[in-house]
Amino acid sequence: MIRARVIGCGAFLPSNIVTNGDLAARVDTSDEWIRDRTGIHQRHIAVDGEKTSDLALGAAQQALMDAGIAAGVLDMIICATTTPDESFPATATVVQARLGMTRGAAFDVQAVCSGFIYALSVADSMIRTGSARTVLVIGAETMSRLLDWNDRATCVLFGDGAGAAVLQAYDGKGDNSDRGVLNTKLFSDGRLHDLLYVDGGVSSTQTVGKLRMQGKEVFKHAVTNISAAVHASVEAAGIPLSDIDWFVPHQANQRILDGTARKLGLDPAKVVTTVALHGNTSAASVPLALVTAVRDGRIKRGDLVLLEAMGGGFTWGSALIRW
């Protein structure tokens, strides 16, 4: 069986750090209020002129360097983003050009905070079917561009950043001992649109719009849906939840992370958490957390790693990987 193995990963964060204290100076909030309700201490915010493609390029370059390959080896670039540089063309094509990749294809996917899981699933499918051999998957966001900085319920939650992974085909045995993506599970429910959305767009208002969220309802669905996605992955693999070495969730809110861990009965020490330093970076949050745990040595070769996320739409999903 052809498997999509992760051969490199990388991350990029804007150098501009905004602390809770900085936010308290411009909106009715406090460091204590934000920490107690979200677990967030700071976030990286892109400065004027710093685009999503800039962040994506930085993460892509790091991932290629980690993989030890040149951009010319790539067959495809898939970029998950909610905040493209322009309505078109795809941000992935901007990265393609800047990397000097002149073959293959590049395109974006949009599933908000679940975007990296969706993009990873597409890349895995392309590799399994032989449509591509080496694929660069990126999650990149400048969520700060969508925030209402007068709404303390939402503006304190989000940050900007990018993470990336290089997937490459190799011949596996077809069982759970194979390295690479073992399965992906994707879900959505469009009826829940009004719980988390942006109140603008090209076709509706001809404006960018601002992010709007019903926080309590999002929390309830997030814990339930992410837990269901986790169970779907382990059941498809035929393994107990206890076999998973590391859980790498979407970094939305520490309360959601804690609630999901309790619902699943997980050891908190096995959950990779970066929300305190990054905030919610939407499609970038899973790869940013993944890179953090790989670089600090927690995730090692042979480990079973489960990625999971939920975003507006609602979309949610999971990916089980043998590192």
GISULCOR-V77807 format. One record per run of one state. SS is the DSSP state (hx for helix, st for strand, lp for the rest). FROM is the first residue (numbers start at 1). TO is the last residue. If there is no record, write none. Layout:
BEGIN
ss->{SS,SS}
from->{FROM,FROM}
to->{TO,TO}
END
This chain:
BEGIN
ss->{lp,st,lp,st,hx,lp,hx,lp,st,lp,hx,lp,hx,lp,st,lp,hx,lp,st,lp,hx,lp,st,hx,lp,hx,lp,st,lp,st,lp,st,lp,hx,st,lp,st,lp,hx,lp,hx,lp,st,lp,hx,lp,hx,st,lp,hx,lp,st,lp,hx,lp,st,lp,st,lp}
from->{1,2,13,17,20,25,31,39,42,45,52,68,71,74,76,81,91,100,105,110,112,129,134,143,147,152,156,158,159,160,172,180,189,190,196,199,211,214,215,238,241,244,246,250,254,265,268,271,273,275,279,280,281,282,296,304,312,315,323}
to->{1,12,16,19,24,30,38,41,44,51,67,70,73,75,80,90,99,104,109,111,128,133,142,146,151,155,157,158,159,171,179,188,189,195,198,210,213,214,237,240,243,245,249,253,264,267,270,272,274,278,279,280,281,295,303,311,314,322,323}
END
